[in-house]
């Protein structure tokens, strides 16, 4: 969202924001693009622009009472619908009002990673009420692909026949996972990867060392770089991983979230396969990779990693799985044709 200084937190969103405001013709927008480039930030900023009382549909001023309410996460005409597991990380609190649909107390169960049907129904009811400040009502749903089939179907009628002057903003890193009937009822707003120089400068301003290394590691997704830094993954550690794994050493991997370990290994396998084919690696510096491995061993490793990825969220024993994955990597990286 635009702050009181009038600046966007993600500078590469300035042009997509202008284009979305200039071309918006539908009551429901689907903002989609790679993970870690700011779909949610753009959705909230668009909501702020629509509700702004100082600029009337242009770039939000950041100074009016409405903008300040959005900045404080307390605008009466804005509902941000997130899975429980994302509310604190994204800075939108516990949203206690949205937890009323179940008897479980939050302390007795893991936070949900889904947008639940009772929360969608609450959002629909919110959209049907009269605007408190006269600029309409806005509902933001993120990530839209976290709606299960029941939740998505509950939203369809509202998408097709919106109440009054309500607007809906869905943001997603996986639009193909949405129902076709959801996608067809929304105007698409596409986000691409930000310019590497702009993203590197933004990361440098946030004290990230060797941002170009981590940008390559994340596939050009600067918000993911900050998430990695918070998890203790830095550029030096990333560059050392290929040789570490070639020696069969798990090192700090045991402390990583298992999905992150599998994702890293799939990137390493991808780069090793590119190196074996005579192409430049994408995620790791070429100098960090072991000598070219046998393509057959790398293909077998890729298949094993694909199977591991399906179990990464719910492993039987994460420690044993990391050890097994490390030995698979050692074998594949040391194979020679």
Buried (B, 14 or more C-beta within 10 A) or exposed (E): BBBEEEEBEBBBBEEBBEEBBEEBEBBBBBBBBBBBBBBBBBBBBBBBBBBBBBBEEEBBBBBBEBBBBBBEBEBBBBBBBBBBBBBEEBEBEEBEEBBEEEEEEEEEEEEBEBBBBBBBBBBBEBBEEEBEBEBBBBBBBBBBBBBBEEBBBBBEEBBEEBBEBBBBBBBBBEBEBBBEEBBEBBBEBEBEBBEBEEBBEBBEEEEBEBBBBBBBBBBBBBBBBBBBBEEEBBBEBBBBBBEBBBBBBBBEBEEBEBEBBBBBBBBBBBBBBBBBEEEEBEBBBEEBBBEBBBBEBBBBBBEBBEEBBEEBEEBEEBEEBBBEBBEBBBBBBBBEE
